[in-house]
Amino acid sequence: MIGIIHFEDYENAAETFREKWLDPKLADRGLLSITRYKWQDYLDEASAACEALDPSEVARQAYLKWINLEVQSGKTVWILDLDETGSNTPDRSYGLCVLDALARNEFHQSTNEFLSKDSFLVVVLTLYPGRFLETSFVKMLPDPCCDLSLLSSLWPSIRKIKNENPNKVELSAIKATTFQIGIPGPRIILAKSRQDEAWLVSLIADWLEYLVD
């Protein structure tokens, strides 16, 4: 069984991505029937101002959803919609704090171990992927909303896999990128919102198809 956890501010945005891009590609590959999908909110819908939840609470909720999906022995894609300036998230560090809390608080692993797991694929979906490529990106974040010192030390060694040809989705390029994912070590997928969706879902489907038991 396959699990996909999609972190987003708004459910309709997550559902649009799922219905327009993700489900059709998974169906094409014969993977849709064995895939379980959950949206994870960043926001506290119960609060009057719909404020952002604490990153640790977001991670906790996502972990419980993951447990309930019963995909522990399968593969999981973690999609973090992570705009640098997010309209509702408090600052640029928010999504990274969610990732750090998910790894360390819920899975009791270092972020390095979490990002290196063969059965996990972490995707950062953002309008501004270029900044994430900088080795000092985490270190230079102003007033992060959690302690990101460990992630900052790890950041330069994380492989940031991005779309090298945004104008065309080529099967050979997808296959080559899937091979890169399989190289041991911490890695993330960087995808640009409103541009890389076709590339991203092709990559996700290829990785899942290649690794399905």
Secondary structure, DSSP 8 states (H G I E B T S, - for coil): -EEEEEEES-HHHHHHHIIIIIHHHHHHTT-GGGEEEEEEESB-TTSTT--B--HHHHHHHHHHHHHHHT-TTSEEEEEEE--TT-SSSSSTTHHHHHHHHIIIIIS-S-HHHHHH-TTEEEEEEES-HHHHTSTTTTTT-SS-SS--HHHHHHGGGSEEEE-S-TT---HHHHHHHHHHHTSSS-EEEEEETTTSHHHHHHHHHHHHHHH--
